[in-house]
Amino acid sequence: MSCITLLVLISAAVILLGVLMTRAQTEMKKVVGDNATLPCHHQFWVGDDPTLDIEWLLLKPTNRQRVVITYFAGRVFDPNEGERGRVAFAGEYLKGDASLLISDLSLTDSGEYSCKVKTGAQYHWSTISLIVLVKPSKPQCWMEGKLLEGGDVKMSCRSADGSDPIHYKWEKVLDKGKYAGKLPPLALIDLKNPEIVTLRNLTRDSTGVYKCTASNDVGEESCTVEVKLHYVRGNGVVAGAVVGVSFGALLIILIIWLVFCKKEMKKYEEEEIPNEIREDAEAPKAKLVKPNSLSSSRSGSSHSGTSSTQSIIPPPKLTPGNLNCVGATAVMIPAQTKAFQTV
């Protein structure tokens, strides 16, 4: 081996030993709209040494890499013209603090960031994964089922927005919201859909306020529902009420029917009474003639050859009793006839 070759190998070894590569990868989670400071510290404090080179790179999930900000040849370069002012060095980058500040985070800021610091033959390299999340929106709570004693009711809640995974938890609120307790023993949680809880066999202990909390790694929101139990009276009371109402309706119908029938009967009597002959009505007038008088009258007239007229006796009111008393025969005479003529 020649001296020249040996010298090259020794120089390469020195350079390799002088290279400092620190790869400390961490993870940071932030909420949309917040600010994030990605740490990057080096030990290459050389004042205004123009050989210092700092570069921040962003590697997107699609494996696209872009430059975020750099310091080179004594100047800071921000290639993102449309986002100028949103990214900057957070500290004194020439004195060892090359941390990156990103303001007003958006979902597109998520990705893996690399900080590379170089001066001469020395390097510092660190990476950090930034995850920008959306906290759950305020969930909506609702119930399904009848709030009857002994029945079941299903409670559900759902957040419309938020970064996955979103976790849901139901609790019973006690002491006017100051304490959240466990669910009733008969509560059934859907393991596949923990945002759904069924309260079975409702009792007085089931009543109260229930809170559903939706949460992820960056925040949480909650909503509440109130369970009020409705009690149903016994079957006997219900049946009695039904019978009472039915009887009352039938009674009203009967009264209306009787009133109607009475009016019809009165109308019928008024039309029929003028055509009837009552027992106390005055009978037609009749002339009573005794048999002996007729005989003597006929005999006298034959001897004398003269005619005489018998007197007409006004007939009393004819009744069966009167006829029997006088032993006479009643002869009905029309009202126009004035008297009988005897020959």
PAVEX-63232 format. One record per atom (N, C-alpha, C): residue in one letter; x negated, z negated, y. Coordinates in pm, whole numbers, plus 32768, in hexadecimal, padded with zeros to 4 digits. Example, Ala and Ser with C-alpha at 12.3 -4.5 7.8 and 13.67 -1.06 7.14 Angstrom:
% PAVEX-63232
a7AD97CF47DC7
a7B327CF47E3E
a7AD87CF47EB6
s7AFB7D3C7F1F
s7AA97D367F96
s7AF67CED8003
END
This chain:
% PAVEX-63232
m7FAA80007F89
m800080008000
m7FA68000807C
s7FC3805A80D3
s7F708066814B
s7F937FFA81AD
c7F3D7FE7820A
c7F567F828271
c7FCC7FA882C8
i7FDB802A82DB
i804A80568330
i80D0803782EE
t80D58050826A
t815480358223
t81727FA18223
l810B7F50820D
l811F7EC0820C
l814E7E908294
l81197EC982FD
l81417EA28383
l81D37EC4839F
v81FE7F37836B
v828C7F5D837F
v82E97EFF8337
l82C47EDA82BE
l83187E7D8272
l83217DF682B5
i82B17DC782EA
i82B27D45832C
i83087D4A83A9
s83017DB783F3
s83527DC5846D
s83E77DC8844C
a84097E0F83E0
a84967E1583B8
a84C97D8C8390
a84767D3F834C
a84A07CBA8323
a84B67C61839A
v845F7C6D83FE
v846F7C1D8477
v84F27C4084BE
i850C7CC384C2
i85897CED8504
i86047CB784BB
l85FE7CBE8435
l86707C8D83E6
l86827BF783F8
l86127BAF83FD
l861B7B1F8411
l86507AFD849D
g863A7B5D84FD
g86677B438586
g86FA7B65859C
v87337BA6853A
v87C07BCB8548
v88177B538524
l886C7B2C857F
l88C97ABC8569
l89577AF6855E
m89907AE784EB
m8A177B1C84D7
m8A717AA984A7
t8ACA7A8284FC
t8B277A1684DD
t8BB37A5084D4
r8BEB7A4E845C
r8C717A868449
r8CD07A13842B
a8D0B79DF8490
a8D6C79738482
a8DF679AC849E
q8E4379C18435
q8EC979FC8445
q8F31798E8445
t8F87798F84AA
t8FF5792F84B7
t9077797B84D0
e90E3792E84D7
e9167796984ED
e91AC791D855C
m91F2796785B2
m923B792A8622
m92C779678628
k932C7910863A
k93B7793C8646
k93EC791786CF
k942779798710
k945C79658796
k94E679A487A1
v952D797E880B
v95B579AE8824
v95B17A1D888C
v960B7A7B887D
v96177AE888DF
v962B7AAD896A
g95DC7AE189C9
g95E67AB18A52
g95807A488A76
d95467A078A11
d94DF79A18A2D
d945979E38A4A
n93F679908A6C
n936C79BD8A7D
n9319798D8A08
a92B279D889E6
a925B79B48976
a91C979C189A1
t917979608978
t90E979648991
t90A1796A890B
l906279DA88F1
l901A79EE8872
l8F8979C18885
p8F5E795E8838
p8ED879258850
p8E65797F8821
c8DFA797F886D
c8D7F79C48847
c8D0C79848896
h8CB2793C8851
h8C4178F98894
h8BBD79278855
h8B5C793E88AC
h8AD9796A887F
h8A6D791688C3
q89F479298892
q898378DC88C5
q891D7935890B
f894D79A78939
f88F27A048979
f88FD79FA8A10
w88E579848A43
w88F079748AD4
w886D79A28B12
v88767A128B55
v87FD7A4D8B8F
v88137A6F8C21
g88737A2D8C5F
g888D7A488CEC
g88C77AD28CFF
d888D7B1E8D55
d88BB7BA68D72
d886A7C0E8D25
d88417BEB8CAE
d87F17C498C5D
d88447CC58C40
p881B7D398C6D
p88697DB48C57
p886C7DDF8BC6
t88217D9D8B6D
t88227DC38AE0
t88977D838A95
l88DE7D278AD4
l894F7CE48A91
l89C37D458A86
d89FB7D4B8A0E
d8A6B7DA689F2
d8ADA7D5789AD
i8B567D5889E8
i8BCA7D1089AF
i8C3B7D76899B
e8C7A7D6F8928
e8CE57DCE890A
e8D527D8B88B7
w8DD17D9D88E3
w8E457D6F8897
w8E8E7DEA8861
l8EA87DE687DC
l8EED7E548799
l8F6B7E208757
l8FD17E758750
l90507E53870D
l90647EB28699
l90747E768623
l90917EC485AB
l91247EAF8587
k91727F1A8595
k92017F128579
k921A7F1984E3
p928E7EEC84B9
p92B17EF4842A
p92A97F8183F3
t92B57FE4844A
t92AD8070841D
t921C80A08416
n91BD803F8421
n912D805E841C
n90FE80B28492
r914980AF84FC
r911D80F08577
r90D2808B85CB
q905F80AF85FA
q900B80548647
q9002808486D8
r900D80278733
r9000804D87BF
r8FB47FDF8808
v8F7180088876
v8F247FAB88C8
v8F827F638928
v8F767EE0892F
v8FCA7E908987
v8F867E7B8A0D
i8F0A7E4B8A0A
i8EBC7E338A84
i8E287E2C8A5F
t8DD27E558AB8
t8D417E518A9E
t8CF47E288B1C
y8C7D7DF38B00
y8C1C7DDB8B6C
y8B9C7E238B43
f8B6F7E7E8B9A
f8AF97ECD8B7A
f8AB37EF88BFC
a8A347EEC8BF9
a89E07F158C6B
a8A0A7ED18CEC
g8A2E7E508CDE
g8A4F7E028D54
g8ADC7E198D8A
r8B337E5E8D41
r8BBB7E7A8D71
r8C237E5D8D02
v8C9E7E3B8D2F
v8D0F7E258CD4
v8D677EA18CD5
f8D897ECE8C5C
f8DDC7F468C4E
f8E5E7F218C04
d8ECB7F4C8C41
d8F4F7F388C04
d8F8C7FC18BEC
p8F837FF28B70
p8FB3807B8B56
p904C808A8B58
n9093801C8B55
n912680218B52
n915D80238BE0
e915D80998C1A
e918480A68CA5
e921480778CBD
g926D80978C5E
g92F980738C71
g93137FDF8C65
e92B67F948C2C
e92C67F048C1A
e925E7EB78C6A
r922D7EF18CD3
r91C57EB08D22
r91F97E2A8D57
g91A87DC68D43
g91CD7D408D70
g92037CE98D00
r92317D248C91
r92647CD48C21
r91F57C9D8BCB
v917F7CDD8BCA
v910D7CAE8B7B
v90967C958BD8
a904C7C2D8BB8
a8FD67C0B8C09
a8F817BA68BBC
f8F057B958BE5
f8EB27B2C8BAD
f8EE47AA68BE0
a8EF37A478B84
a8F2C79C68BA8
a8EC679688BE7
g8E46797A8BC9
g8DE0791E8BFD
g8D6779668C35
e8CF879208C3F
e8C7C79588C72
e8C35799F8BFF
y8C537A1B8BF0
y8C237A698B7F
y8B8B7A798B81
l8B4C7A708BF8
l8ABB7A7D8BFF
l8A7379FB8BD9
k8AC1798F8BD0
k8A85790D8BB1
k8AB478D68B2A
g8AEE792E8AD6
g8B0D79038A4F
g8BA179008A2C
d8BFB79118A8D
d8C8A790E8A6F
d8CC579988A85
a8CCF79E48A19
a8D067A6C8A21
a8D957A7289EC
s8DDE7A0289F4
s8E6979FC89C3
s8EC07A608A0E
l8F297A9389C7
l8F827AF889FD
l90097ABB8A21
l903A7AD68A98
l90BE7AA98AC5
l911E7B1E8AC6
i91907B0D8A7E
i91FA7B728A7D
i92777B308AB6
s92AB7B688B22
s93207B308B65
s939F7B7A8B3A
d940F7B318B3F
d94947B6B8B24
d94947BBA8AA1
l94827B728A36
l94747BB189B2
l94F17C00898C
s94D87C6D8944
s95447CBE890B
s95287CCF8876
l958B7D02882F
l95797D15879F
l95087D76877F
t94ED7DD387D9
t94837E3687C0
t93F77DF987CB
d93ED7D7D87FA
d936A7D3D8805
d933D7D008781
s93947D01871D
s936D7CCA869B
s93007D21865B
g92A57CE28615
g923A7D2A85CF
g91BF7CD485C1
e91547D11858F
e90D67CCB857B
e90747CF185EA
y90437C8C8630
y8FE87CA186A1
y8F5A7C7C8676
s8EFA7CCD86A3
s8E6C7CB58687
s8E1F7CA78709
c8DCB7C41870F
c8D747C2C8783
c8CE27C428758
k8CA17CA28799
k8C167CC28779
k8BC07CAA87F5
v8B5C7C5587E5
v8AFF7C388851
v8A727C5F8821
k8A2C7CAC8872
k89A77CDE884B
k89477CD388C1
t88D17CAB88A0
t88657CAB8903
t87E37CC788B9
g87A97D3688D6
g872F7D5E8890
g874E7D7287FD
a87067D2987A8
a87197D338718
a87717CC586E0
q87B47C768735
q88077C078709
q889C7C29871B
y88EA7BFB86B8
y89797C1986B6
y89CA7B9886A0
h8A407B9A86D8
h8AA67B3586B8
h8B2A7B8086A2
w8B697B628631
w8BE37BAB860D
w8C4A7B4785D7
s8CBF7B468616
s8D2B7AEE85E9
s8DAF7B3A85EB
t8E087B138594
t8E8C7B55858B
t8EFA7AEB858E
i8F6B7B1485C0
i8FE07ABD85C5
i905E7B1385B5
s90BD7AE08565
s913A7B27854D
s91A67AED85A8
l91DD7B4185FD
l92477B178658
l92CE7B488625
i932A7AEB8613
i93B17B0C85E6
i94137AE68655
v94517B4B868D
v94B37B3386F7
v953E7B3386B8
l95857AC486CA
l96067AB18688
l96757A9E86EF
v96EE7AB286C0
v97667A988710
v97AC7A2086D2
k97C179B98723
k9805794586EB
k9898796686D1
p98D7791F8677
p9963793F8657
p99BD793386D2
s9A1B799086DC
s9A8179848744
s9AE17914871D
k9B2E78E7877E
k9B8E787C8761
k9BEF78AC86F7
p9BF578688686
p9C4D78978619
p9CE078818637
q9D3378C685EF
q9DC478B785F6
q9DF3786F8579
c9E427807858B
c9E7877BA851B
c9F0E77D6850B
w9F3C77DC8490
w9FCB77EE8476
w9FEF77B383EE
mA07377A183D9
mA0A77767835D
mA10D77C4831E
eA11977BA829C
eA17E78048250
eA1BF77A481EE
gA24477A981E6
gA28C7751818B
gA2EF76F981D7
kA34176AF818C
kA3A7765881C6
kA37575C881C5
lA38175898239
lA35275008249
lA3BD749F8218
lA3D574A28196
lA438744C8157
lA3F473E880FB
eA42E737480EF
eA3F5730D8099
eA3F0733F8009
gA37A73347FCD
gA36773647F45
gA33F73F67F3D
gA33F743F7FAD
gA31C74CC7FAD
gA28774E47FC4
dA26275627FCD
dA1D7758A7FE3
dA1CF75DC8064
vA15D75D380A8
vA14676218120
vA0B476508120
kA0A076CD814A
kA0197708814B
k9FE9771481DB
m9F7176DE81F6
m9F3576E5827B
m9EBF77468278
s9EB6779A82DF
s9E4C77FF82E5
s9E1378048372
c9D95782F837C
c9D57784583FF
c9CF278B683F2
r9CD978FB8462
r9C80796F845E
r9C48798984EA
s9BC579A384F1
s9B8379CC856C
s9B7A7A64856F
a9BA07A9F85DF
a9B9F7B3185E9
a9B127B6785F9
d9AB97B1C863C
d9A317B498655
d99CE7ADF8629
g99557B0C8610
g98EA7AAF85EB
g988F7AEC8582
s98107AC58587
s97AE7AF88528
s97BE7AB384A1
d97B37B00843A
d97BB7AC883B3
d97377A83838E
p97417A208337
p97BB79EC82F9
p97FF79838351
i988679898350
i98D579248398
i990D78C28331
h98F878438349
h992777DB82EF
h99A27797832B
y9A02777882D5
y9A7E77388302
y9A8C76B082BE
k9ABE7651830B
k9AD175C982D6
k9B51758E830F
w9BA7755882B7
w9C24751882DF
w9C13748082D7
e9C47743A833B
e9C4773A8833E
e9CCB7377837A
k9CED72FC8356
k9D6372BD8392
k9D3672668406
v9D74727A847A
v9D4D723284F3
v9D9371AA84F4
l9D4471418505
l9D7870BA8508
l9D587079858E
d9DA1701185AF
d9D866FC18626
d9D83701786A4
k9DEC706986B6
k9DFE70BB872D
k9D867115874A
g9D4F715086E3
g9CE471B186F5
g9C59717686FA
k9C4D70F486F3
k9BC970B786FB
k9B7F70B88675
y9BC770D1860B
y9B8870CC8588
y9BCA7133852E
a9B78717884E2
a9BAB71DB8482
a9B9771A683F5
g9C05719A83AD
g9BFE71638326
g9C0B71CE82BC
k9C0D71A08241
k9C1971FB81D0
k9CA7722D81C1
l9CB5729B8178
l9D3872D1815C
l9D7F727A80F6
p9E06728180EE
p9E5072358089
p9E1F72577FFD
p9E3071FB7F9E
p9DFD72117F15
p9E34728D7ED2
l9EB072B27EF0
l9EED73267EAE
l9ED373A97EF8
a9E7E73A57F5E
a9E5F74217FA6
a9E09747B7F4F
l9E2974FC7F50
l9DE3755E7EFD
l9D9975C07F57
i9D1375C77F47
i9CC076227F96
i9CA2769E7F43
d9CB977127F7F
d9C9B77907F3E
d9C0377A67F45
l9BC277A17ED1
l9B3077AB7ECF
l9B0078347EFE
k9B4B789C7EE2
k9B2479227F0E
k9B4179377FA2
n9BA678F27FD3
n9BCC78FC8061
n9BDD786F8097
p9B6F782D80BC
p9B7877A080E8
p9BC6778D8168
e9BE877FB81AD
e9C3A77EC8226
e9CCC77D48205
i9CEF77D68184
i9D7A77C18158
i9D82773E8109
v9DDD76E78132
v9DF3766780EF
v9E89765780D6
t9EAE762C805E
t9F3A7615803B
t9F547580802C
l9FB4754D8079
l9FDF74C3806B
lA05474C0800A
rA041747E7F98
rA0A7747C7F30
rA0F273F87F30
nA17174007F04
nA1C7738B7EF4
nA1C473357F73
lA1F6736E7FE1
lA1F0732B8062
lA23772A48060
tA1F77241809E
tA22F71BB80AE
tA21A718F813E
rA2417113815B
rA22A70DE81E1
rA19670DC8204
dA14270C381A0
dA0B270BE81BA
dA078714781DA
sA0C371B181BE
sA092723881D8
sA0A2725F826B
tA0F8721982B4
tA110723E833F
tA097721E8395
gA087726A8400
gA0187252845B
g9FDE72D48490
v9F6C72C984D3
v9F26733B850E
v9EAF735F84B7
y9EA173E1849C
y9E327413844A
y9DDE7473849E
k9D5A74668490
k9CFC74B784DF
k9CAA75118484
c9CA0759084AE
c9C4C75F18467
c9BD6761484C2
t9B5C7607848D
t9AE3762684D9
t9A9E769F849D
a9A88770584F0
a9A3D777D84C8
a99B177748504
s994B778184B0
s98C2777084E1
s986377D3849F
n97F977F384E7
n9788783B84AD
n970877FC84E2
d9699784184D8
d9618780384FA
d960677E9858E
v965B782185E4
v964478148673
v96B777D286BE
g972177AC867C
g978E776C86C4
g98087756866E
e986D771886A9
e98EA76FD8662
e995E76F586C3
e99D477118690
e9A51770586DA
e9ABA76D08679
s9B26769686AF
s9B8C765B8658
s9C17766F8690
c9C7B765B863A
c9D08765F865F
c9D5275F8860B
t9DCC75D78632
t9E18757085ED
t9EA6759D85D2
v9EE37560856D
v9F7275708550
v9FAB74E58534
eA02C74D6854E
eA06E74568536
eA0D7746584CA
vA0D1740C8469
vA130740D83FA
vA19973A28414
kA21573CC8427
kA2867372843A
kA2E5738383C5
lA30373158382
lA355731B830A
lA3E87313832E
hA43A736B82F1
hA4CB736A8303
hA50B73318284
yA56672D38296
yA5A572918224
yA63072CB820C
vA65372E0818B
vA6D573168163
vA72972A6812A
rA7A572968158
rA7FE722E8126
rA82272488095
gA85771DC8053
gA87971E67FC7
gA8E4724D7FAB
nA8E9727B7F2C
nA94A72E17F05
nA9D972B17F16
gA9F1722D7EFC
gAA7871F87F09
gAAAA72007F99
vAA5171E27FF7
vAA7971E78083
vAA96727780AC
vAA4272D2807E
vAA57735F809E
vAADA73918062
aAAF2736C7FE2
aAB6E73987FA2
aABE8735E7FE9
gABDF72DD8011
gAC4E72A08059
gAC6A72E580DC
aABFF73098121
aAC11735081A0
aAC5573D6818B
vAC2B741D8120
vAC67749F8103
vACFB749080E2
vAD1C742B808F
vADA87415806B
vADFB73F180E6
gADC3739A813D
gAE0B737381B5
gAE2973E98210
vADC7743D8221
vADDB74B38276
vAE4375108239
sAE3C752281B5
sAE9D757B8172
sAF2A7544817D
fAF3974BE8169
fAFBE74818173
fAFF674908200
gAFA2747A8263
gAFD0748982ED
gAFFF7516830B
aAFB6757982D7
aAFDE760482ED
aB064762382AA
lB07675F1822F
lB0F5760781E9
lB16975C38231
lB150754A8266
lB1BA750382AD
lB1E57550832A
iB18775868371
iB1A975D483E9
iB1FC764F83C3
iB1D376928356
iB21D77078328
iB2AC76E18301
lB2BB766D82BC
lB34076418292
lB39A7623830B
iB36475E08370
iB3B275C083E8
iB3E07640842D
iB38776A08439
iB3AD771F8478
iB41A77648428
wB410776183A3
wB47677A1834E
wB4FE775D835D
lB50176D58363
lB57F768D8372
lB5C276AB83F8
vB57376B08461
vB5AA76CF84E5
vB5E7775B84E6
fB5A277B884A8
fB5D6784084A2
fB65878478453
cB65D780283E0
cB6D67802838D
cB74B77C283D7
kB73277578422
kB79E7715846B
kB7D9777184D4
kB78677BC8518
kB7B8781B857B
kB80C7888853A
eB7E378B784C6
eB82F791E8480
eB8B778EA8454
mB8BC786E8420
mB93B783483F3
mB99B78208468
kB96877F384D9
kB9BE77DF854E
kB9F87863857E
kB9A678C9857C
kB9D5794D85A5
kBA42797F8547
yBA31796784C6
yBA9579938464
yBB1A794C8477
eBB1778C78491
eBB92787B84A2
eBBDE78AA851F
eBB9678C7858A
eBBD878F48603
eBC20797885F0
eBBEE79CD8597
eBC2D7A4E857F
eBCA37A45851E
eBCA579E584C0
eBD0B79DF8458
eBD8179858479
iBD72791D84C9
iBDDE78BD84E2
iBE5A78FD8520
pBE567959857F
pBED1799685B9
pBF2679E08553
nBEF27A0A84E1
nBF3D7A56847D
nBF7C79FF8413
eBF66797C841B
eBF9A792383B5
eC01878DC83E8
iC07778BB838E
iC0F0786E83AF
iC0D777E08386
rC0D9778883E7
rC0BD76FC83C9
rC13C76B98394
eC12C764A8353
eC19C76048316
eC1FB75CC837F
dC1C675A483F1
dC21B75698458
dC25575D184B8
aC24B76538499
aC28476BB84F0
aC31D76BC84E4
eC36376E8854A
eC3F576E8854D
eC42C775C84FA
aC487773A849E
aC4BE779E8442
aC52777F2848A
pC54E78688455
pC5B878BB8491
pC63F7873848C
kC695788E84EE
kC719784C84F4
kC774787E8485
aC7C97822844D
aC826784583DF
aC8B0780383F9
kC920784383C8
kC9A8780E83D7
kC9D677D18355
lCA047754835C
lCA31770E82E4
lCAC9771982DB
vCAFC77408269
vCB8D774D8252
vCBAF770481D2
kCC0D76A681DC
kCC36765E8166
kCC9376B68114
pCC8C76A98091
pCCDF76FF803A
pCD7376E6804D
nCD9F7668805A
nCE2E764B8069
nCE67768780E8
sCE1A76838151
sCE4A76BA81D1
sCE60774E81C6
lCE067795817B
lCE187824816B
lCE997842811F
sCEB677F080BC
sCF2F7809806E
sCFAD77F880C0
sCFB07787810B
sD027776F815B
sD03477D381CA
sCFCA77FB81FE
sCFCD785C826C
sD00578DF823B
rCFD1790981C3
rD0057986818C
rD09B797B816F
sD0C67903813A
sD15378F2811A
sD1AB78F58196
gD18278AD81FD
gD1CE78AB827A
gD1DB793082BA
sD172797F82B4
sD1767A0082F7
sD1CF7A6182AD
sD1DD7A4B8229
sD2357AA681DF
sD2C97A8981FF
hD2E47A088216
hD37079E98236
hD3937A0D82C4
sD33C79F5831A
sD35D7A0C83A7
sD3427A9A83D2
gD2EE7ADE8387
gD2CF7B6A83AB
gD2827B758429
tD2547B09845D
tD2047B0C84D8
tD1747AEC84B8
sD1217B148511
sD08F7AFE84FF
sD0617A8C8555
sD00A7A3E851F
sCFCE79CF856C
sCF3879D08556
tCEFB79A085B7
tCE68799C85B1
tCE3A790D85A0
qCDE778F8853B
qCDAF78718523
qCD4278568589
sCD3D77D885A8
sCCD277B08605
sCC4A77B685C1
iCBEC77D7860F
iCB6077E085DB
iCB1C775A85EF
iCAEF77258586
iCAA776A2858B
iCA1376BC859C
pC9D476868604
pC94076988616
pC8F4765C85A2
pC8A176A98563
pC859767584ED
pC7EC76158516
pC7ED75A784CE
pC77B754B84E7
pC6FC758684AD
kC691754184C4
kC611756C848A
kC61C756283F4
lC60375CF83B1
lC61675D68321
lC5A0759982D9
tC5C8753B8286
tC5657501822A
tC5AB74EE81A8
pC56374E2813B
pC5A574CA80B9
pC5FA744E80BB
gC5D473E78106
gC624736B810B
gC6A97380814E
nC6AC73CD81BA
nC72873E68202
nC78A743481AD
lC75D74958165
lC7B574E58110
lC7F5749080A4
nC7AB743B806B
nC7E373E58002
nC84B7385803A
cC832735680B5
cC88F72F480F0
cC91973328109
vC92273AB8136
vC9A173E88157
vC9DE743480E4
gC9957448807A
gC9C974918006
gC9ED751D8025
aC9A9755A8085
aC9C875E280AD
aC95A763F8080
tC98276BC8087
tC92377248061
tC8EB776380DE
aC868776780E4
aC82877A1815C
aC82678368153
vC855787481BE
vC854790581C7
vC7FF792B823E
mC79A79788227
mC73F79A18290
mC77D7A1382DE
iC78A7A038362
iC7C87A6783B8
iC7627A90841F
pC7587B0D8439
pC6F87B3A84A1
pC7197AFA8524
aC6B17AEF8578
aC6C27AAC85F9
aC7217AF78654
qC7397B7E8644
qC78E7BCA869E
qC8237BAE8686
tC84E7B7C860A
tC8D97B6885EA
tC90D7AEB8632
kC9797AF28677
kC9AD7A8186C4
kCA0C7A2B8673
aCA5D7A648612
aCABC7A1485C6
aCAEF7A618551
fCB2C7A1884F1
fCB6E7A588482
fCC027A7284A7
qCC3B7ADF847C
qCCC97AFE8496
qCD147AF28413
tCD827A9E8412
tCDCF7A868396
tCE537AD4839F
vCE747B168333
vCEEF7B658330
vCF537B1F82DA
END
